[in-house]
């Protein structure tokens, strides 16, 4: 039994392999991989989660739910969701960390993420006081605080911003070193970028592990 579950986008193939090398963790294998020299400190924070785009943030199971029921609900949902095609990916600084974000119109991707959040929310246990405190609700806007209270996470619905994290939080002068390394490591980024499947992940003491991948077949 995993302690928490999450719905992520997690790639496959050469692009995913490059990302696993960058972070030093392979989601599919649930194991560390050899990193290029000098990246360990920069990537320590995102390594715990692996290369992914959050669609439904980590949650504990609600009363009456177990792993089998969640797995079936997730599979059923994916069978009714359509793939999303975006213009491509681009590198960007999101505050104090480096990430890959979509280019172009993301309306369809936001709608997809909102559907996953809504439809699987019955499986999510309410936040404990400690979990709520970790989200620092006092720093959130009124709308994000309302989303946190309703959905257990503030960055959902119209506040959802798909991103693939490449670094921990660092000052601008450190990001000035990380960004060219990342650009050289990844080379040309996917264009178009297609979200054609979603993944169910489970959390253990060693991090998040891929449990199931389902094609969006709707």
N, C-alpha and C positions, 0 to 999 in steps of 0.2 A: 504494500500500500504506500502510495506517495503522500507526502504531507500537504502539498499544494499542486494544483493543475493550472495550465494556461493554454490558450490558443494562440499560436504563432504562425506567421509565414516563415518558412525556412527553406532555402534553396537546395537544389541538387546540381550535380555536374561540376564543370570546371570553375564556374564562378563561386559556388559554395566551397569548393576545395581551397580556392585562394583565400576566402574569408576565414576558413578554419585555420589555415596557416597563419594568417594575420593575428587572430585572437589566441591561437594555441589551444583550441578546443574544438572537437568535431561533434556536432550535435547528433548526427546519425549514429556514430560509434559510441557516444557517451564517454569519450576518453580524450585525454590530452594528445596533441600532435606537436611536432617540432616547429618552433617559431623561428623566423629570421632573428638574428642577433639584434638586441637593443629594443625589442618591442614589449618585453614582459611587463615593465612598469607602466607603460602607457596603456596597456590593454587589460590590466588586472581586474578592473571593475566589470567591463562587459564580458570577460571570459567566463564568469560565473553563470551567465545565461546563454552563452553561445551566440552565434550570428543569427539574428532573427528580427522580425518586425512584429511587435505586439499587436494583436487584434483583440483579445480579451486577456486582461492582466491576471497574474497569478491569484488564485482563490482557493480557499478550503471548501470541501464539499458540505452542502447543506444536509440537515437531518433528513433521512429517508433516501439519500442518494449514496451510491457506491460507484466504484470505478467502472464496473460493467455497464451500469445505467448511463453514466456520463459518456462512455465510449460509444454506446449505441445512439444516444441523442446527437452526438457530434457527427457521427457517420450519416445519420438521417438528414441533418441540417445541410451538410455539404452536398448531398444528392440533389438539393433544391436550390443551390446557389450557383450563379453563373460566374465564369472567369471574368477578370477585369484586365484590360490592356491599357497600359500607361505609355507615355511617350518614351520614357527611359528613366535612368537614375542619374543623379548628380551629387557631387561631394559638397557638403555645407557644414558650417559651424552653427550648432544649435546652442546658443549660450556659450558654455565653457567646454563643450565636447564636440568631437568630430563625428559626422554621420553621413550616410547616404540617404537621400530623400528623392521622391518622385519628381519628374519634370512634367509640366503641363497640368491639365485638368484632373483633379483627384476626386471629383464628385462621386463617381461610381465606386471608388474604393472606400470612401467615407460611408456610403450607403451599405456596402458589404459589411464593414466593421460594425456598424450600428445594428444590423440584423443579427450578427453573431452575439453581440453583447446582450441584446434583448432576449433572444430565443434561448440562450443558455443560462440566463440569470437565475432561473429557479434552482439550478444546481449549486449556486454560490451561497455559502454561509455568510451571515452578516459579519461585518468587521467587528473585531474585538476592540476594546478601548485602546489597547496597545497598538493594534494595527492602524487604527484611526490616527493616533498620535504620530505614528511614523510618516504619515502623509502630510504632516504639518498643516492642518486645516486653517490655522490662523493666518497663513500666508496666501491662501487662495482667494481668488475673486469670488463674489457671491454666487455666480453661476457655476464655477468649478466646485465650490463647496456643495452646492445643491446636487451636482452630478456625482460627487463622491458619496454623498448620503444615499442617493438613489441606486447607484450602480456599483459602488465599492471602489471607484477609480475616477479621478477628475478629468482625465484626458480621453473622453469618449464623446460620442455624438458630434456636435459641431466643433468640439474642442479636440477631436482626434487628429493627430498628425503622424502619418506613417513615417517611420525612420528606422534605419539599420545602423546601430551604434558601433563606432569603430574605436573609440577611446574613452577613458575616464575623463573627469573634469580637471582642466588645467588652465593656467593663465595663457593669454594670447601668445606670449613669446614661446611657450612650449608647443602650442598648437602650430606655430610657424615651423617647428621642426617635424611634427607628426604629419602634417598635411602633404608635403612633398614625398615623404616616404610612402604614405598610403597611395598617392596618385601613381607612383612608380610601381608599387606592388600590384595594384589591381589593373592598371592599364585602361584600355577603353571599357567603359561601363555599359551594361546591357541597354540596348535601345532597339526595339521597344522592350519594356519590362512587363512581363505577364504574370499576374497572380492567378495561377491555374490550380493550385491546391492549398490546403491549410493543414496544420499539424497540431496534434494534441501532445502536450509535454507534461511530464510529471517531475516533481522536485524531490531530490534526496539530499543527504548531507554533502554530496559531491557536486551538486548543481542540477540543472534541468536536463532531462533525457527524453529523446523522442519516443513516444509510445505508438503513435499512428499517424499516417499521412493519407488524406483523402482528396481525390480529384473533385473540383467543383463542377458538377455535372448538370446543373440546372439549365 
